[in-house]
Amino acid sequence: MSTRRPGKALYMISAVAQRYNIHPQTLRLYEREGLLRPSRTDGNTRLYSDEDLERLETILTLTRELGVNLAGVEIILNLRERMAQMQNEVNEFMAYVKQEMVRGLGDWEQRLSTAMVKSAPGAIVPPAGTPPSADPES
């Protein structure tokens, strides 16, 4: 069964290895370690998407330039994924709050317009909910 991702550019292991100047065994190791998850054809050929290549670039930066070992790379990648999930959750929450605020402002405007009391010019109208005074002079 194929796990190909339709509609995306895909690269074979040899092209990826050549492009990034790494051995194909290194790519296989990254896959075994769970750092990369290329799709597969029906013939079980690994196919790397642009997203896979971006992830590989991150892995190579961490290992080559920063000296992070593969266990550290795994932790960093997992943290990045979790942070992205949390950011999505925050964005969804903010959209919900904004929606509720807009709806609440509409309700507030409606309540305010129905609470307004028309009065004669110069007349003093007590706020809604204020009990009437026993003394008409006060």
Phi, psi and chi 1 to 4 in degrees:
 res  aa     phi    psi   chi1   chi2   chi3   chi4
   1 MET       -  136.5 -176.3  170.7  137.2      -
   2 SER   -85.5  140.5  173.6      -      -      -
   3 THR  -114.6   29.9   58.6      -      -      -
   4 ARG   -65.5  148.5  -80.4  177.7   87.4 -179.3
   5 ARG  -101.2  107.8  -58.7  169.6 -165.3  152.1
   6 PRO   -67.2  147.9   21.8  -28.3      -      -
   7 GLY    78.3   12.0      -      -      -      -
   8 LYS  -125.2  151.5  -64.3 -175.3  178.4 -174.8
   9 ALA   -69.1  134.1      -      -      -      -
  10 LEU  -128.1  144.5  -60.5  171.8      -      -
  11 TYR  -126.2  140.0  -51.0   91.7      -      -
  12 MET   -79.1  160.9  -66.0  179.7   62.2      -
  13 ILE   -57.6  -38.9 -166.9  168.5      -      -
  14 SER   -65.2  -39.2   57.3      -      -      -
  15 ALA   -68.0  -39.3      -      -      -      -
  16 VAL   -67.6  -44.1  173.9      -      -      -
  17 ALA   -60.4  -43.5      -      -      -      -
  18 GLN   -67.4  -43.9 -176.7  177.8    6.0      -
  19 ARG   -59.5  -39.4  178.9  175.2  175.7  176.8
  20 TYR  -102.8    6.5  -69.2   98.1      -      -
  21 ASN    55.4   49.1 -165.2   28.4      -      -
  22 ILE  -131.0  160.5   56.8  177.1      -      -
  23 HIS   -79.7  143.1 -162.0  -80.6      -      -
  24 PRO   -55.8  -30.9  -26.2   33.3      -      -
  25 GLN   -62.9  -31.7  -75.6  -66.2   -4.3      -
  26 THR   -65.6  -41.5  -56.1      -      -      -
  27 LEU   -63.6  -39.8  -68.6  168.3      -      -
  28 ARG   -64.6  -39.0  -67.4 -177.5 -173.0  101.6
  29 LEU   -62.5  -45.4  170.5   67.6      -      -
  30 TYR   -60.1  -36.2  -68.7  165.2      -      -
  31 GLU   -68.9  -45.1 -175.6  178.9   -0.4      -
  32 ARG   -58.8  -38.0  -87.0 -165.8  -48.9  -85.6
  33 GLU   -77.2   -6.5  -65.6  -68.1  -33.3      -
  34 GLY    83.7   11.4      -      -      -      -
  35 LEU   -80.9  -30.2  -58.6  175.5      -      -
  36 LEU  -124.5  147.7  -73.2  175.8      -      -
  37 ARG  -134.9   73.0  -65.4  174.6 -144.3   90.9
  38 PRO   -68.2  154.0   26.1  -33.4      -      -
  39 SER   -77.9  172.9   60.4      -      -      -
  40 ARG  -131.7  148.6  -59.7  -78.7 -174.8  135.8
  41 THR   -85.0  176.0   64.9      -      -      -
  42 ASP   -60.8  -29.2  -69.4  -27.7      -      -
  43 GLY   -86.0    7.9      -      -      -      -
  44 ASN    72.6   21.8 -147.3   25.5      -      -
  45 THR   -79.7  134.4  -59.8      -      -      -
  46 ARG   -72.3  135.3  -70.8  171.7  177.9   85.3
  47 LEU  -128.5  125.0  -65.0  175.1      -      -
  48 TYR  -101.9  128.9  -65.8   86.3      -      -
  49 SER   -88.8  173.7   67.6      -      -      -
  50 ASP   -61.2  -36.2  -71.1  -31.4      -      -
  51 GLU   -64.8  -39.5  -68.2   82.8   15.1      -
  52 ASP   -61.5  -40.3  -67.1  -34.5      -      -
  53 LEU   -67.6  -37.7  -62.5 -174.9      -      -
  54 GLU   -62.4  -42.7  -73.0  176.2   22.2      -
  55 ARG   -65.1  -41.2 -171.0  170.1  172.2   98.7
  56 LEU   -61.5  -41.6  175.7   59.9      -      -
  57 GLU   -60.7  -39.7  -71.7  171.9    7.6      -
  58 THR   -63.4  -45.5  -59.1      -      -      -
  59 ILE   -58.9  -46.2  -66.8  167.4      -      -
  60 LEU   -66.8  -36.9  -65.9  175.1      -      -
  61 THR   -63.2  -45.8  -61.5      -      -      -
  62 LEU   -63.4  -42.7  -70.0  168.9      -      -
  63 THR   -79.9  -46.2   56.0      -      -      -
  64 ARG   -77.7  -47.1  -71.5  177.4  176.2  173.1
  65 GLU   -90.8  -31.5  -63.5  175.0   21.1      -
  66 LEU  -108.0   -7.0  -59.1  175.5      -      -
  67 GLY    71.2   24.0      -      -      -      -
  68 VAL   -80.1  136.2  177.8      -      -      -
  69 ASN   -79.8  171.9   64.6   20.6      -      -
  70 LEU   -65.0  -33.0  -66.7 -176.2      -      -
  71 ALA   -64.3  -41.6      -      -      -      -
  72 GLY   -66.4  -38.8      -      -      -      -
  73 VAL   -60.5  -43.6  169.4      -      -      -
  74 GLU   -60.6  -45.2 -179.7  179.9   17.2      -
  75 ILE   -61.8  -45.6  -69.3  168.4      -      -
  76 ILE   -63.2  -45.1  -68.9  167.6      -      -
  77 LEU   -63.9  -41.0  -68.0  176.2      -      -
  78 ASN   -63.0  -41.2  -71.8  -20.6      -      -
  79 LEU   -64.6  -40.0  -73.3  173.0      -      -
  80 ARG   -63.1  -41.9  -75.0  176.7   54.9  141.7
  81 GLU   -64.1  -42.8  -73.6  176.0    9.9      -
  82 ARG   -65.1  -40.3 -177.9   64.7 -173.4  129.5
  83 MET   -63.1  -39.3  -73.6  172.5   53.9      -
  84 ALA   -64.8  -41.0      -      -      -      -
  85 GLN   -62.0  -45.2  -70.9  171.8  -14.3      -
  86 MET   -64.2  -39.0  -69.5  170.0   61.4      -
  87 GLN   -62.7  -40.7 -175.3   63.3   54.6      -
  88 ASN   -62.5  -41.1  -72.5  -23.4      -      -
  89 GLU   -64.4  -41.9  -69.1  170.6    6.6      -
  90 VAL   -63.4  -43.3  166.9      -      -      -
  91 ASN   -62.3  -41.7  -68.8  -15.3      -      -
  92 GLU   -63.6  -42.4  -71.3  174.1    9.8      -
  93 PHE   -63.7  -43.3  177.6   70.9      -      -
  94 MET   -63.8  -38.8  -67.5  -58.1  -67.3      -
  95 ALA   -63.4  -41.0      -      -      -      -
  96 TYR   -63.1  -46.4  170.0   76.4      -      -
  97 VAL   -61.3  -43.3  168.4      -      -      -
  98 LYS   -61.0  -44.4 -177.7  178.0  178.9 -178.0
  99 GLN   -61.0  -44.0  175.2 -173.9  -11.0      -
 100 GLU   -66.5  -37.3  -70.9  -61.5  -51.0      -
 101 MET   -66.2  -43.2  -72.7 -178.8   66.4      -
 102 VAL   -62.3  -44.9  167.4      -      -      -
 103 ARG   -63.3  -41.4 -168.2  178.8   76.2  178.1
 104 GLY   -64.8  -38.4      -      -      -      -
 105 LEU   -64.2  -39.2  -73.2  175.3      -      -
 106 GLY   -62.3  -44.1      -      -      -      -
 107 ASP   -62.7  -41.5  -68.9  -11.5      -      -
 108 TRP   -62.0  -45.4  177.4   80.4      -      -
 109 GLU   -61.8  -38.6  -71.3  172.6  -16.1      -
 110 GLN   -67.0  -45.1 -179.5 -177.3    8.4      -
 111 ARG   -63.5  -39.7  -73.9 -167.8  -51.6  -97.5
 112 LEU   -64.5  -42.7 -177.4   62.4      -      -
 113 SER   -68.2  -32.7   66.5      -      -      -
 114 THR   -81.1  -19.7   58.1      -      -      -
 115 ALA   -86.4  -14.4      -      -      -      -
 116 MET   -68.1  137.8  -60.9  -75.4 -107.2      -
 117 VAL  -113.1  127.0  177.4      -      -      -
 118 LYS   -80.0  135.3  -65.4 -174.9 -180.0 -172.5
 119 SER  -138.2  165.4   62.8      -      -      -
 120 ALA   -70.8  149.7      -      -      -      -
 121 PRO   -57.1  132.0  -18.5   26.2      -      -
 122 GLY    88.0  -10.8      -      -      -      -
 123 ALA   -76.4  146.4      -      -      -      -
 124 ILE  -100.3  121.9  -60.1  173.2      -      -
 125 VAL  -113.9  122.1  178.7      -      -      -
 126 PRO   -67.5  152.5   22.4  -28.3      -      -
 127 PRO   -58.9  151.4  -16.3   24.0      -      -
 128 ALA   -58.1  138.9      -      -      -      -
 129 GLY    90.2   -4.2      -      -      -      -
 130 THR   -83.7  128.1  -55.5      -      -      -
 131 PRO   -66.3  144.7   17.8  -23.1      -      -
 132 PRO   -64.4  146.4   15.1  -20.8      -      -
 133 SER   -78.9  143.2  173.0      -      -      -
 134 ALA   -71.1  -30.8      -      -      -      -
 135 ASP   -99.3  114.7 -178.5   10.2      -      -
 136 PRO   -65.8  -18.9   16.3  -21.2      -      -
 137 GLU   -79.2  -18.8  -65.7  -67.2  -44.7      -
 138 SER   -87.9      -   58.2      -      -      -
